[in-house]
Every structure is written in structure tokens, then in C-alpha cells.
Amino acid sequence: MTVLPGFLDAHVHLALIDPAGLTAGGISRVLDLGGWTPRLATDAGPAADAGPEARFAGQFLGAPGGYPSRQAWAPAGSACPVAAPADAAAAVARQAAAGASVIKVTLNSAAGPVLAADTLAAIVAAAHERMLPVAAHTEGAGQASAAFDAGVDLLAHTPFSEALPEKLLTAMAGRMTWISTLDIHGWGHPTRAFAVASDNLARFHAAGGRVLYGTDLGNGPLPVGLNRREIEALLACGLTPDEVLAALTADFPSRTPVHRAAGPDAAGHRVTVIPGDRPTDPHDLAGFTDWLLGARSQPARSVPAPAVPTRSLTRPDLEDLES
Ligand SMILES: [Zn+2]
């Protein structure tokens, strides 16, 4: 079997799903991108055996009356209206006080008013002052570009409203991370938006852009756990199997430098265990996907010691020991 760092689904909505099956489905870590905060202190500190490690954005920051304040699926209180630049710092502070590790903004011109450029810039500045990255839902012409211009760090979805020009894609690839969420466009019955998003992602990836695996779990009929169709879509966009694994095992988004130790449990309390042998032929994408879909999440300490490669002590470790 293979032991890897715990897989991350970087776009979920825990308020809209039953997360019980996530670990059996191979997911060790989730990033909730709006509408959920831990209700109890015990929810926040994951007992290593209880379920995936969850980090979250808290409320959706958007224009008053904007997305998703009028959406039927959005739990009451999940939107935080930000009317003007002067309101930005308090809105960000509120999420930080609730324990958010990322700030979510919405720019959806198809569903209502969107944040003005100065208000969006003020939110980004307030978040960055607290070392929190900003993730944006962008939908409608020009919204992905507006997010980039304002200094947004992550796009919560691969842009799907329009084909982005090469120059913008290249600029984005140098500074942004995109969360894939391709399968929400049809759930196996690909729509026009699926084609637009896939084309954008393929070009963003080719330009060196950083991609995280994310499903928008809670949005429609998605499997609770690793989504075969999302994996297949990433491979179809030109990510190699190793790049797909990198998209699954990345650290939680952060603006603080991550000092990660080597070893499969470095990313958290849980690891990914995949039985069987990974196909040796790098072109056997179907075989890779079948192998990958056997993934299970397990508490790191439950994995038999011989299966975990021994991590060698690095210079900083030795300095810790010496001090
Ligand atoms: Zn979402």
C-alpha cells in the first residue's frame, strides 16, 4: 500500500452535507468556503479519529443583496454584506474572531449586485493584514479579472463564465491558486460551462498556475469523498498523475510560510492510505484513477509504523533538539 499526506478537498460546504462518509471516501482535510463555523469548541479541535480536519471561511462577504444572500440553499446568516470600504475591516475581523483561516468574497454579477472595486480592495487589504488569504467566487463577465486586479489569492472555482484571455491567464498563473470544481458543471453530463472551465484550467495549468483539488461539495449530486469525475477532468486538462496528487496533498491555503516536515503525516493528523500498486505506466490514466479511488483516510497513528517511511531529521529539527 501507499501512504500519502491526507487528501484535501479545498472547497466544501459542511452546512449542506453529512460529512460522515468523507474519510471512508479518502478525504482527510476540508476547507469550508462559506456558511459554516464550528458551533462547539469541540468541533474545532478535531479529535484525530473523528473525521476530516476542517478549516473554514465563515460568512460570505459580498455586496448588500448580492450572492448568495438571496439563494434558497444559503443558511440564514451565512452572508455578511459589505457596503463600503469603511465596512471591510469589521467584516474581516468578524470572520477572524470566529476562527476563519481564509476570507471568502463573492463576485457574482449573474445573481445580483457585486462588490465595488474599492470595497473589494479594502477587504483584501484587511485580510492580508491578518495574514489571511482571500478566496473569491467569480461568476459573470469580467468578475475573475476584477478579483485578480484586487489582489485576491484564490479563485474558489475555475472561471466558467467566459474564456479568459491568454495575457490574463498568464498573469494569474504567476500569483493565484485556482480550486478546480469542474464537475459541478453537469455532474457527469458536461455543460457549456464545463467546457469553458476545462479550457481555462488547461491553459492556466500550462502557464504554471497552481491548482487545488476542490469539489464544491454541497452543490448538487456530488459523491461524499474523492470524486472520480473531478479527477478525470483534471487529468483531461493536462495535469499528470503526480500533479493530481500534488493538487490533493497541498497544504491548506495560507499566507503564512508553512514549515512542513517531511513524511506522510506532515499535512495533518490523518494520512491517505491507498491499497494496491500504482500503475507504473505514466500514460495509464484509467489505471491511475482506479488505484487512486481506493484511497482511505486514516489517523496517522493508526498506520503501522513500517508502512510510514522514516523521516530523516533536518537541520531545523536538530536545532530544536539542541535548544
Ligand atoms: Zn461553494
Residues whose N, C-alpha, C, O or C-beta is under 5 A from the ligand:
A	BS01	ZN	L33 D216
